[in-house]
Amino acid sequence: MDLETDPSLIQIDVFLALTLGIVVYFTGARLSERFAILGRYAIPEPVSGGLLASLCVLGVVLLTGRTVVFDLAARDVLLIYFFTTIGLNARVADLRAGGPLLAILLVITIGYMIVQLLVGTLGATLFGLPPQAGVMLGTAALVGGHGTAIAWGPVIASEHAVAGAAELGIATATVGLIMASLLGGPIGRYLIEGRDLRPAPDEAAAPAASEERITKAQREEISHVGLMRSILWIHIAVILGAAAHEALKAAGLMLPLFVPCLLAGILLANTLPALFPRMPFPAQTPALALVSEFSLSVFLSMSLMSMELWTLAGSAGVLAFTMILQVVVAAAFILFVVFRFMGRDYTAAVLSAGFAGFALGATPTAIANMTAVTQRYGPAPLAFIVLPLISAFFVDLANALLIQTFLSL
């Protein structure tokens, strides 16, 4: 902890931030054991622990008058680790099986993003803000998350005279992350228990590793060699993904680093085992699932514990009105559109829980929501293939085009 650089700040360095993220996860696990309602509504452990931690941080800020700043470099690495494990676990056969659902979900998602932009514009207009501020109350901050909000904030502030656009976007993304974390589990529970849905027989027999979760028996099979092999292949995929990222950047195409890393993992997983069948590869192994679950859990814990809740006060009115409206619209859209067009079955219910995660928050939140639901009700491997491809790849491209089109109108 470095307190000397700026007396107005409490700076948490990268090592301590990572350690606190692990502590926050265990706090959430303890809360889930203590309060049955958290498990009943499939609230992930990092969410309950992270929200409690962020409230504690808010208390420190209010009591001391000093801002708490976390160094989140380790969190960003965990995000790349997590998406790379998704790619290394993906199989072409699964992608082909998810093709129809993938196409339908993409169309549905783009339609929802247009609705989300319109809701954001309505909120901005009603509170006397320029219509362009609706971008920061819509897809830039919600579907896009903090990174997209930070990227578009200065552009909207300078080119469209929206003062404090970046701050408004960050505040919206913060509230969206909270709502996304709390909405997905209850939606999944409502759909599954209300319709008595169950996994299909072939899904019920699927290995848990394909869902980023581990049974007790599989934990006993994890060895240090398997763990090191998984980490090595993750690093190889990240190196390839980083090289592709630089090439795409040079060509003028801006994508988050985790997207090419995800694609590099898919490429490796579907070429090397066929070319070198005797070479050990970590796909679908308990060791890779362990790395994936660790990365996701600690990433989400760190994301939630570091939310700057004290920044919400400046835009409380427009933020409260618009976010209530966004949550209502998202819930209605999921129940009446997403679930229906995804097939009204168990997989559709799990996808609906995940859709709540990335529609208002971020892809890791979506995965955490689906993981919490499947841990309670059973596996849905296809959902874990389809949704990350939509939320981590196609949505970023569609969002950039939609925002540019909206601002040019």
Salt bridges, closest charged atoms under 4 A:
GLU33 OE1 - ARG30 NH1 3.42
ASP76 OD1 - ARG75 NH2 3.19
ASP94 OD2 - ARG91 NE 3.01
GLU193 OE1 - ARG189 NH2 3.66
ASP196 OD1 - ARG198 NH2 3.14
GLU211 OE1 - ARG213 NE 3.54
GLU246 OE2 - HIS245 ND1 3.99
GLU246 OE2 - LYS249 NZ 3.73
